[in-house]
Amino acid sequence: MGEWSDAHRISGNIYQLILKVGKKQSDQQLKDLYIQFFGSLASIFWESELYMFHTYALQCIQYYIKSQKHHS
């Protein structure tokens, strides 16, 4: 039951992030939103034992974090 309530909570977070992306955001704000989005996906994939997808989501987070450092 806990797995499903976590998935429901995370899917709600993802929906809120998608709504925010629809509004005009700066590049930095969009990168922050994508980091949150992929963090939520990573949590879902981990709980679902879909480790390959979990790893992919973590790699996406790493990409956005590195791109923030290069543009600072």
PDB file of N, CA, C and O in Angstrom:
ATOM      1  N   MET A   1       0.830  -1.202   0.000  1.00  0.00           N
ATOM      2  CA  MET A   1       0.000   0.000   0.000  1.00  0.00           C
ATOM      3  C   MET A   1       0.867   1.256   0.000  1.00  0.00           C
ATOM      4  O   MET A   1       0.550   2.232  -0.680  1.00  0.00           O
ATOM      5  N   GLY A   2       1.960   1.234   0.761  1.00  0.00           N
ATOM      6  CA  GLY A   2       2.838   2.390   0.834  1.00  0.00           C
ATOM      7  C   GLY A   2       3.432   2.740  -0.517  1.00  0.00           C
ATOM      8  O   GLY A   2       3.600   3.914  -0.844  1.00  0.00           O
ATOM      9  N   GLU A   3       3.754   1.710  -1.308  1.00  0.00           N
ATOM     10  CA  GLU A   3       4.312   1.929  -2.645  1.00  0.00           C
ATOM     11  C   GLU A   3       3.342   2.726  -3.508  1.00  0.00           C
ATOM     12  O   GLU A   3       3.732   3.666  -4.200  1.00  0.00           O
ATOM     13  N   TRP A   4       2.059   2.331  -3.454  1.00  0.00           N
ATOM     14  CA  TRP A   4       1.064   2.988  -4.299  1.00  0.00           C
ATOM     15  C   TRP A   4       0.788   4.410  -3.826  1.00  0.00           C
ATOM     16  O   TRP A   4       0.577   5.301  -4.648  1.00  0.00           O
ATOM     17  N   SER A   5       0.785   4.633  -2.524  1.00  0.00           N
ATOM     18  CA  SER A   5       0.559   6.000  -2.048  1.00  0.00           C
ATOM     19  C   SER A   5       1.743   6.890  -2.413  1.00  0.00           C
ATOM     20  O   SER A   5       1.557   8.064  -2.733  1.00  0.00           O
ATOM     21  N   ASP A   6       2.962   6.344  -2.368  1.00  0.00           N
ATOM     22  CA  ASP A   6       4.134   7.103  -2.810  1.00  0.00           C
ATOM     23  C   ASP A   6       4.035   7.417  -4.294  1.00  0.00           C
ATOM     24  O   ASP A   6       4.305   8.545  -4.707  1.00  0.00           O
ATOM     25  N   ALA A   7       3.650   6.435  -5.098  1.00  0.00           N
ATOM     26  CA  ALA A   7       3.517   6.650  -6.540  1.00  0.00           C
ATOM     27  C   ALA A   7       2.447   7.702  -6.828  1.00  0.00           C
ATOM     28  O   ALA A   7       2.616   8.531  -7.722  1.00  0.00           O
ATOM     29  N   HIS A   8       1.357   7.671  -6.081  1.00  0.00           N
ATOM     30  CA  HIS A   8       0.291   8.650  -6.278  1.00  0.00           C
ATOM     31  C   HIS A   8       0.785  10.051  -5.910  1.00  0.00           C
ATOM     32  O   HIS A   8       0.537  11.006  -6.646  1.00  0.00           O
ATOM     33  N   ARG A   9       1.462  10.177  -4.807  1.00  0.00           N
ATOM     34  CA  ARG A   9       2.006  11.464  -4.376  1.00  0.00           C
ATOM     35  C   ARG A   9       3.005  11.988  -5.403  1.00  0.00           C
ATOM     36  O   ARG A   9       2.967  13.164  -5.765  1.00  0.00           O
ATOM     37  N   ILE A  10       3.893  11.123  -5.870  1.00  0.00           N
ATOM     38  CA  ILE A  10       4.915  11.535  -6.830  1.00  0.00           C
ATOM     39  C   ILE A  10       4.281  11.912  -8.164  1.00  0.00           C
ATOM     40  O   ILE A  10       4.708  12.875  -8.801  1.00  0.00           O
ATOM     41  N   SER A  11       3.270  11.166  -8.593  1.00  0.00           N
ATOM     42  CA  SER A  11       2.610  11.518  -9.855  1.00  0.00           C
ATOM     43  C   SER A  11       1.925  12.880  -9.738  1.00  0.00           C
ATOM     44  O   SER A  11       1.876  13.633 -10.711  1.00  0.00           O
ATOM     45  N   GLY A  12       1.402  13.195  -8.568  1.00  0.00           N
ATOM     46  CA  GLY A  12       0.828  14.526  -8.341  1.00  0.00           C
ATOM     47  C   GLY A  12       1.893  15.605  -8.427  1.00  0.00           C
ATOM     48  O   GLY A  12       1.661  16.680  -8.979  1.00  0.00           O
ATOM     49  N   ASN A  13       3.078  15.305  -7.871  1.00  0.00           N
ATOM     50  CA  ASN A  13       4.193  16.247  -7.959  1.00  0.00           C
ATOM     51  C   ASN A  13       4.597  16.466  -9.415  1.00  0.00           C
ATOM     52  O   ASN A  13       4.869  17.593  -9.829  1.00  0.00           O
ATOM     53  N   ILE A  14       4.636  15.391 -10.180  1.00  0.00           N
ATOM     54  CA  ILE A  14       5.005  15.489 -11.598  1.00  0.00           C
ATOM     55  C   ILE A  14       3.981  16.346 -12.340  1.00  0.00           C
ATOM     56  O   ILE A  14       4.353  17.177 -13.169  1.00  0.00           O
ATOM     57  N   TYR A  15       2.708  16.153 -12.051  1.00  0.00           N
ATOM     58  CA  TYR A  15       1.671  16.942 -12.700  1.00  0.00           C
ATOM     59  C   TYR A  15       1.856  18.430 -12.393  1.00  0.00           C
ATOM     60  O   TYR A  15       1.734  19.269 -13.284  1.00  0.00           O
ATOM     61  N   GLN A  16       2.147  18.750 -11.141  1.00  0.00           N
ATOM     62  CA  GLN A  16       2.378  20.149 -10.762  1.00  0.00           C
ATOM     63  C   GLN A  16       3.591  20.720 -11.498  1.00  0.00           C
ATOM     64  O   GLN A  16       3.580  21.880 -11.911  1.00  0.00           O
ATOM     65  N   LEU A  17       4.631  19.907 -11.660  1.00  0.00           N
ATOM     66  CA  LEU A  17       5.811  20.354 -12.391  1.00  0.00           C
ATOM     67  C   LEU A  17       5.487  20.641 -13.852  1.00  0.00           C
ATOM     68  O   LEU A  17       5.962  21.625 -14.420  1.00  0.00           O
ATOM     69  N   ILE A  18       4.678  19.779 -14.454  1.00  0.00           N
ATOM     70  CA  ILE A  18       4.283  19.980 -15.847  1.00  0.00           C
ATOM     71  C   ILE A  18       3.497  21.280 -15.995  1.00  0.00           C
ATOM     72  O   ILE A  18       3.673  22.004 -16.976  1.00  0.00           O
ATOM     73  N   LEU A  19       2.646  21.575 -15.044  1.00  0.00           N
ATOM     74  CA  LEU A  19       1.904  22.836 -15.092  1.00  0.00           C
ATOM     75  C   LEU A  19       2.849  24.032 -15.015  1.00  0.00           C
ATOM     76  O   LEU A  19       2.658  25.027 -15.715  1.00  0.00           O
ATOM     77  N   LYS A  20       3.860  23.934 -14.169  1.00  0.00           N
ATOM     78  CA  LYS A  20       4.828  25.017 -14.036  1.00  0.00           C
ATOM     79  C   LYS A  20       5.632  25.207 -15.307  1.00  0.00           C
ATOM     80  O   LYS A  20       5.944  26.340 -15.675  1.00  0.00           O
ATOM     81  N   VAL A  21       5.973  24.124 -15.984  1.00  0.00           N
ATOM     82  CA  VAL A  21       6.752  24.214 -17.218  1.00  0.00           C
ATOM     83  C   VAL A  21       5.956  24.947 -18.283  1.00  0.00           C
ATOM     84  O   VAL A  21       6.533  25.645 -19.116  1.00  0.00           O
ATOM     85  N   GLY A  22       4.636  24.797 -18.265  1.00  0.00           N
ATOM     86  CA  GLY A  22       3.793  25.456 -19.246  1.00  0.00           C
ATOM     87  C   GLY A  22       3.841  26.978 -19.141  1.00  0.00           C
ATOM     88  O   GLY A  22       3.578  27.677 -20.120  1.00  0.00           O
ATOM     89  N   LYS A  23       4.176  27.490 -17.960  1.00  0.00           N
ATOM     90  CA  LYS A  23       4.296  28.935 -17.774  1.00  0.00           C
ATOM     91  C   LYS A  23       5.675  29.373 -18.246  1.00  0.00           C
ATOM     92  O   LYS A  23       6.617  28.581 -18.284  1.00  0.00           O
ATOM     93  N   LYS A  24       5.774  30.628 -18.598  1.00  0.00           N
ATOM     94  CA  LYS A  24       7.069  31.146 -19.067  1.00  0.00           C
ATOM     95  C   LYS A  24       8.067  31.103 -17.911  1.00  0.00           C
ATOM     96  O   LYS A  24       7.852  31.710 -16.863  1.00  0.00           O
ATOM     97  N   GLN A  25       9.159  30.376 -18.123  1.00  0.00           N
ATOM     98  CA  GLN A  25      10.183  30.203 -17.101  1.00  0.00           C
ATOM     99  C   GLN A  25      11.541  30.565 -17.692  1.00  0.00           C
ATOM    100  O   GLN A  25      11.734  30.494 -18.906  1.00  0.00           O
ATOM    101  N   SER A  26      12.467  30.947 -16.843  1.00  0.00           N
ATOM    102  CA  SER A  26      13.839  31.170 -17.305  1.00  0.00           C
ATOM    103  C   SER A  26      14.501  29.808 -17.521  1.00  0.00           C
ATOM    104  O   SER A  26      13.992  28.780 -17.075  1.00  0.00           O
ATOM    105  N   ASP A  27      15.639  29.820 -18.210  1.00  0.00           N
ATOM    106  CA  ASP A  27      16.358  28.568 -18.447  1.00  0.00           C
ATOM    107  C   ASP A  27      16.734  27.893 -17.127  1.00  0.00           C
ATOM    108  O   ASP A  27      16.627  26.674 -16.996  1.00  0.00           O
ATOM    109  N   GLN A  28      17.171  28.686 -16.158  1.00  0.00           N
ATOM    110  CA  GLN A  28      17.556  28.131 -14.856  1.00  0.00           C
ATOM    111  C   GLN A  28      16.344  27.505 -14.164  1.00  0.00           C
ATOM    112  O   GLN A  28      16.454  26.423 -13.588  1.00  0.00           O
ATOM    113  N   GLN A  29      15.210  28.165 -14.213  1.00  0.00           N
ATOM    114  CA  GLN A  29      13.997  27.627 -13.590  1.00  0.00           C
ATOM    115  C   GLN A  29      13.572  26.328 -14.259  1.00  0.00           C
ATOM    116  O   GLN A  29      13.152  25.388 -13.583  1.00  0.00           O
ATOM    117  N   LEU A  30      13.681  26.270 -15.595  1.00  0.00           N
ATOM    118  CA  LEU A  30      13.318  25.040 -16.310  1.00  0.00           C
ATOM    119  C   LEU A  30      14.257  23.900 -15.924  1.00  0.00           C
ATOM    120  O   LEU A  30      13.808  22.773 -15.712  1.00  0.00           O
ATOM    121  N   LYS A  31      15.539  24.179 -15.831  1.00  0.00           N
ATOM    122  CA  LYS A  31      16.483  23.137 -15.424  1.00  0.00           C
ATOM    123  C   LYS A  31      16.153  22.626 -14.029  1.00  0.00           C
ATOM    124  O   LYS A  31      16.204  21.421 -13.781  1.00  0.00           O
ATOM    125  N   ASP A  32      15.817  23.528 -13.122  1.00  0.00           N
ATOM    126  CA  ASP A  32      15.436  23.121 -11.766  1.00  0.00           C
ATOM    127  C   ASP A  32      14.183  22.247 -11.785  1.00  0.00           C
ATOM    128  O   ASP A  32      14.094  21.269 -11.042  1.00  0.00           O
ATOM    129  N   LEU A  33      13.218  22.596 -12.630  1.00  0.00           N
ATOM    130  CA  LEU A  33      11.993  21.802 -12.744  1.00  0.00           C
ATOM    131  C   LEU A  33      12.281  20.415 -13.306  1.00  0.00           C
ATOM    132  O   LEU A  33      11.728  19.420 -12.838  1.00  0.00           O
ATOM    133  N   TYR A  34      13.156  20.356 -14.317  1.00  0.00           N
ATOM    134  CA  TYR A  34      13.513  19.054 -14.888  1.00  0.00           C
ATOM    135  C   TYR A  34      14.246  18.190 -13.875  1.00  0.00           C
ATOM    136  O   TYR A  34      14.054  16.975 -13.848  1.00  0.00           O
ATOM    137  N   ILE A  35      15.078  18.796 -13.046  1.00  0.00           N
ATOM    138  CA  ILE A  35      15.767  18.037 -12.004  1.00  0.00           C
ATOM    139  C   ILE A  35      14.742  17.452 -11.029  1.00  0.00           C
ATOM    140  O   ILE A  35      14.853  16.291 -10.633  1.00  0.00           O
ATOM    141  N   GLN A  36      13.753  18.249 -10.645  1.00  0.00           N
ATOM    142  CA  GLN A  36      12.686  17.749  -9.765  1.00  0.00           C
ATOM    143  C   GLN A  36      11.894  16.629 -10.443  1.00  0.00           C
ATOM    144  O   GLN A  36      11.582  15.612  -9.824  1.00  0.00           O
ATOM    145  N   PHE A  37      11.574  16.831 -11.729  1.00  0.00           N
ATOM    146  CA  PHE A  37      10.815  15.852 -12.492  1.00  0.00           C
ATOM    147  C   PHE A  37      11.550  14.509 -12.542  1.00  0.00           C
ATOM    148  O   PHE A  37      10.975  13.467 -12.227  1.00  0.00           O
ATOM    149  N   PHE A  38      12.826  14.546 -12.943  1.00  0.00           N
ATOM    150  CA  PHE A  38      13.570  13.293 -13.039  1.00  0.00           C
ATOM    151  C   PHE A  38      13.827  12.685 -11.665  1.00  0.00           C
ATOM    152  O   PHE A  38      13.949  11.466 -11.545  1.00  0.00           O
ATOM    153  N   GLY A  39      13.910  13.511 -10.632  1.00  0.00           N
ATOM    154  CA  GLY A  39      14.023  12.983  -9.274  1.00  0.00           C
ATOM    155  C   GLY A  39      12.775  12.198  -8.881  1.00  0.00           C
ATOM    156  O   GLY A  39      12.866  11.137  -8.263  1.00  0.00           O
ATOM    157  N   SER A  40      11.613  12.727  -9.245  1.00  0.00           N
ATOM    158  CA  SER A  40      10.359  12.017  -8.967  1.00  0.00           C
ATOM    159  C   SER A  40      10.280  10.714  -9.757  1.00  0.00           C
ATOM    160  O   SER A  40       9.869   9.681  -9.229  1.00  0.00           O
ATOM    161  N   LEU A  41      10.677  10.774 -11.025  1.00  0.00           N
ATOM    162  CA  LEU A  41      10.685   9.549 -11.832  1.00  0.00           C
ATOM    163  C   LEU A  41      11.643   8.514 -11.252  1.00  0.00           C
ATOM    164  O   LEU A  41      11.324   7.326 -11.201  1.00  0.00           O
ATOM    165  N   ALA A  42      12.810   8.966 -10.818  1.00  0.00           N
ATOM    166  CA  ALA A  42      13.784   8.038 -10.235  1.00  0.00           C
ATOM    167  C   ALA A  42      13.188   7.334  -9.019  1.00  0.00           C
ATOM    168  O   ALA A  42      13.398   6.136  -8.830  1.00  0.00           O
ATOM    169  N   SER A  43      12.454   8.064  -8.204  1.00  0.00           N
ATOM    170  CA  SER A  43      11.817   7.460  -7.024  1.00  0.00           C
ATOM    171  C   SER A  43      10.789   6.407  -7.420  1.00  0.00           C
ATOM    172  O   SER A  43      10.740   5.325  -6.835  1.00  0.00           O
ATOM    173  N   ILE A  44       9.974   6.731  -8.412  1.00  0.00           N
ATOM    174  CA  ILE A  44       8.965   5.773  -8.877  1.00  0.00           C
ATOM    175  C   ILE A  44       9.638   4.513  -9.415  1.00  0.00           C
ATOM    176  O   ILE A  44       9.239   3.399  -9.076  1.00  0.00           O
ATOM    177  N   PHE A  45      10.656   4.690 -10.250  1.00  0.00           N
ATOM    178  CA  PHE A  45      11.332   3.539 -10.848  1.00  0.00           C
ATOM    179  C   PHE A  45      12.041   2.699  -9.787  1.00  0.00           C
ATOM    180  O   PHE A  45      12.076   1.474  -9.895  1.00  0.00           O
ATOM    181  N   TRP A  46      12.609   3.344  -8.762  1.00  0.00           N
ATOM    182  CA  TRP A  46      13.274   2.602  -7.694  1.00  0.00           C
ATOM    183  C   TRP A  46      12.261   1.746  -6.936  1.00  0.00           C
ATOM    184  O   TRP A  46      12.491   0.560  -6.697  1.00  0.00           O
ATOM    185  N   GLU A  47      11.145   2.359  -6.563  1.00  0.00           N
ATOM    186  CA  GLU A  47      10.111   1.625  -5.817  1.00  0.00           C
ATOM    187  C   GLU A  47       9.523   0.489  -6.660  1.00  0.00           C
ATOM    188  O   GLU A  47       9.118  -0.542  -6.122  1.00  0.00           O
ATOM    189  N   SER A  48       9.479   0.679  -7.965  1.00  0.00           N
ATOM    190  CA  SER A  48       8.922  -0.335  -8.864  1.00  0.00           C
ATOM    191  C   SER A  48       9.955  -1.385  -9.265  1.00  0.00           C
ATOM    192  O   SER A  48       9.652  -2.320 -10.008  1.00  0.00           O
ATOM    193  N   GLU A  49      11.176  -1.218  -8.764  1.00  0.00           N
ATOM    194  CA  GLU A  49      12.285  -2.121  -9.078  1.00  0.00           C
ATOM    195  C   GLU A  49      12.614  -2.125 -10.574  1.00  0.00           C
ATOM    196  O   GLU A  49      13.018  -3.147 -11.129  1.00  0.00           O
ATOM    197  N   LEU A  50      12.437  -0.986 -11.205  1.00  0.00           N
ATOM    198  CA  LEU A  50      12.805  -0.797 -12.608  1.00  0.00           C
ATOM    199  C   LEU A  50      14.137  -0.039 -12.619  1.00  0.00           C
ATOM    200  O   LEU A  50      14.195   1.158 -12.901  1.00  0.00           O
ATOM    201  N   TYR A  51      15.184  -0.766 -12.309  1.00  0.00           N
ATOM    202  CA  TYR A  51      16.473  -0.144 -12.030  1.00  0.00           C
ATOM    203  C   TYR A  51      17.127   0.486 -13.248  1.00  0.00           C
ATOM    204  O   TYR A  51      17.853   1.469 -13.102  1.00  0.00           O
ATOM    205  N   MET A  52      16.899  -0.037 -14.431  1.00  0.00           N
ATOM    206  CA  MET A  52      17.474   0.566 -15.623  1.00  0.00           C
ATOM    207  C   MET A  52      16.872   1.964 -15.850  1.00  0.00           C
ATOM    208  O   MET A  52      17.594   2.908 -16.170  1.00  0.00           O
ATOM    209  N   PHE A  53      15.560   2.089 -15.685  1.00  0.00           N
ATOM    210  CA  PHE A  53      14.906   3.380 -15.837  1.00  0.00           C
ATOM    211  C   PHE A  53      15.301   4.331 -14.709  1.00  0.00           C
ATOM    212  O   PHE A  53      15.442   5.535 -14.922  1.00  0.00           O
ATOM    213  N   HIS A  54      15.477   3.780 -13.508  1.00  0.00           N
ATOM    214  CA  HIS A  54      15.937   4.573 -12.376  1.00  0.00           C
ATOM    215  C   HIS A  54      17.304   5.185 -12.695  1.00  0.00           C
ATOM    216  O   HIS A  54      17.538   6.369 -12.454  1.00  0.00           O
ATOM    217  N   THR A  55      18.196   4.361 -13.239  1.00  0.00           N
ATOM    218  CA  THR A  55      19.530   4.834 -13.600  1.00  0.00           C
ATOM    219  C   THR A  55      19.454   5.906 -14.670  1.00  0.00           C
ATOM    220  O   THR A  55      20.178   6.899 -14.608  1.00  0.00           O
ATOM    221  N   TYR A  56      18.589   5.715 -15.645  1.00  0.00           N
ATOM    222  CA  TYR A  56      18.424   6.716 -16.705  1.00  0.00           C
ATOM    223  C   TYR A  56      17.961   8.050 -16.111  1.00  0.00           C
ATOM    224  O   TYR A  56      18.480   9.104 -16.480  1.00  0.00           O
ATOM    225  N   ALA A  57      17.002   8.012 -15.210  1.00  0.00           N
ATOM    226  CA  ALA A  57      16.510   9.242 -14.588  1.00  0.00           C
ATOM    227  C   ALA A  57      17.633   9.937 -13.811  1.00  0.00           C
ATOM    228  O   ALA A  57      17.744  11.163 -13.840  1.00  0.00           O
ATOM    229  N   LEU A  58      18.455   9.158 -13.122  1.00  0.00           N
ATOM    230  CA  LEU A  58      19.586   9.742 -12.393  1.00  0.00           C
ATOM    231  C   LEU A  58      20.602  10.363 -13.344  1.00  0.00           C
ATOM    232  O   LEU A  58      21.187  11.402 -13.040  1.00  0.00           O
ATOM    233  N   GLN A  59      20.810   9.732 -14.485  1.00  0.00           N
ATOM    234  CA  GLN A  59      21.726  10.299 -15.480  1.00  0.00           C
ATOM    235  C   GLN A  59      21.190  11.628 -16.016  1.00  0.00           C
ATOM    236  O   GLN A  59      21.961  12.554 -16.270  1.00  0.00           O
ATOM    237  N   CYS A  60      19.895  11.719 -16.184  1.00  0.00           N
ATOM    238  CA  CYS A  60      19.291  12.976 -16.638  1.00  0.00           C
ATOM    239  C   CYS A  60      19.499  14.070 -15.589  1.00  0.00           C
ATOM    240  O   CYS A  60      19.805  15.212 -15.932  1.00  0.00           O
ATOM    241  N   ILE A  61      19.336  13.724 -14.332  1.00  0.00           N
ATOM    242  CA  ILE A  61      19.581  14.692 -13.256  1.00  0.00           C
ATOM    243  C   ILE A  61      21.033  15.156 -13.313  1.00  0.00           C
ATOM    244  O   ILE A  61      21.316  16.350 -13.218  1.00  0.00           O
ATOM    245  N   GLN A  62      21.938  14.214 -13.466  1.00  0.00           N
ATOM    246  CA  GLN A  62      23.363  14.538 -13.532  1.00  0.00           C
ATOM    247  C   GLN A  62      23.640  15.490 -14.705  1.00  0.00           C
ATOM    248  O   GLN A  62      24.409  16.440 -14.563  1.00  0.00           O
ATOM    249  N   TYR A  63      23.026  15.242 -15.840  1.00  0.00           N
ATOM    250  CA  TYR A  63      23.199  16.095 -17.012  1.00  0.00           C
ATOM    251  C   TYR A  63      22.782  17.538 -16.704  1.00  0.00           C
ATOM    252  O   TYR A  63      23.516  18.475 -17.016  1.00  0.00           O
ATOM    253  N   TYR A  64      21.610  17.717 -16.095  1.00  0.00           N
ATOM    254  CA  TYR A  64      21.129  19.067 -15.813  1.00  0.00           C
ATOM    255  C   TYR A  64      21.971  19.756 -14.746  1.00  0.00           C
ATOM    256  O   TYR A  64      22.189  20.965 -14.817  1.00  0.00           O
ATOM    257  N   ILE A  65      22.440  19.009 -13.771  1.00  0.00           N
ATOM    258  CA  ILE A  65      23.301  19.604 -12.744  1.00  0.00           C
ATOM    259  C   ILE A  65      24.623  20.056 -13.366  1.00  0.00           C
ATOM    260  O   ILE A  65      25.105  21.151 -13.076  1.00  0.00           O
ATOM    261  N   LYS A  66      25.204  19.217 -14.215  1.00  0.00           N
ATOM    262  CA  LYS A  66      26.453  19.602 -14.882  1.00  0.00           C
ATOM    263  C   LYS A  66      26.252  20.803 -15.794  1.00  0.00           C
ATOM    264  O   LYS A  66      27.120  21.673 -15.874  1.00  0.00           O
ATOM    265  N   SER A  67      25.107  20.858 -16.488  1.00  0.00           N
ATOM    266  CA  SER A  67      24.870  21.986 -17.390  1.00  0.00           C
ATOM    267  C   SER A  67      24.695  23.287 -16.604  1.00  0.00           C
ATOM    268  O   SER A  67      25.007  24.362 -17.116  1.00  0.00           O
ATOM    269  N   GLN A  68      24.202  23.203 -15.370  1.00  0.00           N
ATOM    270  CA  GLN A  68      24.077  24.394 -14.527  1.00  0.00           C
ATOM    271  C   GLN A  68      25.466  24.894 -14.134  1.00  0.00           C
ATOM    272  O   GLN A  68      25.700  26.101 -14.091  1.00  0.00           O
ATOM    273  N   LYS A  69      26.380  23.983 -13.849  1.00  0.00           N
ATOM    274  CA  LYS A  69      27.721  24.371 -13.430  1.00  0.00           C
ATOM    275  C   LYS A  69      28.486  25.026 -14.572  1.00  0.00           C
ATOM    276  O   LYS A  69      29.273  25.946 -14.347  1.00  0.00           O
ATOM    277  N   HIS A  70      28.257  24.554 -15.809  1.00  0.00           N
ATOM    278  CA  HIS A  70      28.959  25.106 -16.957  1.00  0.00           C
ATOM    279  C   HIS A  70      28.461  26.500 -17.330  1.00  0.00           C
ATOM    280  O   HIS A  70      29.197  27.277 -17.938  1.00  0.00           O
ATOM    281  N   HIS A  71      27.237  26.819 -16.975  1.00  0.00           N
ATOM    282  CA  HIS A  71      26.670  28.111 -17.345  1.00  0.00           C
ATOM    283  C   HIS A  71      26.701  29.101 -16.192  1.00  0.00           C
ATOM    284  O   HIS A  71      26.169  30.205 -16.311  1.00  0.00           O
ATOM    285  N   SER A  72      27.307  28.727 -15.095  1.00  0.00           N
ATOM    286  CA  SER A  72      27.364  29.651 -13.937  1.00  0.00           C
ATOM    287  C   SER A  72      28.500  30.625 -14.072  1.00  0.00           C
ATOM    288  O   SER A  72      28.697  31.468 -13.197  1.00  0.00           O
TER     289      SER A  72
END
